Amino acid sequence: MANVKPFLCVRPAKDKAARVAALPYDVYSEEEARKETEREPLTFLRIDRAETQFPAGTSAGDPQVYQKAAALLNGAIADGTFVEDKEPCFYLYELTWEGRSQTGVAGCVSVDDYLKGTVRRHENTRTEKEEDRVSHVRECQAQTGPIFMACDTCPPLREAMGRIKEEEEALYDFTSPDGVRHRVWRAGGEARTKELQAILRGIPALYIADGHHRAASAVRVAESLRAEHPDYTGEEEYNYFLSVIFGREDLQILPYNRVVRDLNGLTPGEFLCRLEEKFQITGCGALQVSPQQKGELGLYLAGSWYHLRVREELRSSDPVDGLDVSYLQQEVLTPILGIGDPRTDQRIDFVGGIRGLDELERRCQNDMAAAFSLYATSMEELFTVADAGRMMPPKSTWFEPKLRSGLFIHRI
């Protein structure tokens, strides 16, 4: 059962929340991050990506970058940009976008739940990305970006959250520049925290939807601190990591599309001939292809769109091999384009579905040779893969809307 507890939250002052709240650090390119920190001086991105406070070209892994992040965080606490609640609380976090709302509970999940598999993963991590967040957490002595978690449908949790929202005034209520409305309520007091904790402890498993690297780095920090303090009790704050837990029924996954830099020495015509061995291909000209069902892909190549349907004999019932991203990797990227490990190969890039198909065309006009649009992975597929202890190919899911960093900070 899940061990989730309330925490002493460091959070923005009410009049600063809209300016502080920032998209996760890893959705920005370096250029985009610098532009955003110039646009909004209070954005939490300047703490999450403190290299933006140094001249262009400064390595994000330079020790002075993490020292700067800690100094900025401590300075924001000292000057009143952030406040600290006086009792451990849970918080409710509601995001509303394009007519859909999702509400989750912000609290801290036990590191041991991660280690023993109560917290389930669906994606492998990259060591260098873990190292970055390990250094950030260690230097700041805080977890600054919540892990986006999902659980199976839980009516008692939904009912309790509904009551709290009716009874309490929102701490924050603002709309971010991308049109997402954010509302936060404090769920404090002994009775409420005990009720929520009991409900959460009745949940058999939690699933990482987004934030695998942040979770892995939090666990690594905990393990290192345990080694440094062999008399630890398990209740120290570093033994828990900041999370927001949502019911699976409220969550939306968008496609995670791919662009490739070259065709591995093939001409566009030769590439299409190779693809015909794997797919039924229909030319669509300038008409963009957004796949409408599993087993369909779109291809943008040499200024034209193509609709691809996986041939029946290649389909699989395996929870991982049957994913559309797996078909693309196993039938196209590896054998035809020579891209074996998409986590490290510089010839491939990933484009979140929120950026749209126009972005795929733009990339092909600028620096890429071809683009693939995919059908979104489903929540059922995510749960099935995680329950089986398997891993999806990297960048298989893009959750939208994104949780904002800076609204909840957990000191360790």
Secondary structure, 3 states (H helix, E strand, C coil): CCCEECECEEEECCCCHHHHCECCHHHCCHHHHHHHHHHCCCCCHHHHCHHHHCCCCCCCCCHHHHHHHHHHHHHHHHCCCEEECCCCEEEEEEEEECCEEEEEEEEEEEHHHHHHCCEECCECCCHHHHHHHHHHHHHHCEECCCEEEEECCCHHHHHHHHHHHHHCCCCEEEECCCCCEEEEEEECCHHHHHHHHHHHHCCCCEEEEECHHHHHHHHHHHHHHHHHCCCCCCCCHHHEEEEEEEEHHHCCEECEEEEECCCCCCCHHHHHHHHCCCEEEEEEECCCCCCCCCCEEEEEECCEEEEEEECHHHCCCCCCCCCHHHHHHHHHHCCCCCCCCCCCCCCEEEEEHHHHHHHHHHHHHHCCCEEEEECCCCHHHHHHHHHCCCCECCCCCEECCCCCECCCEEEC
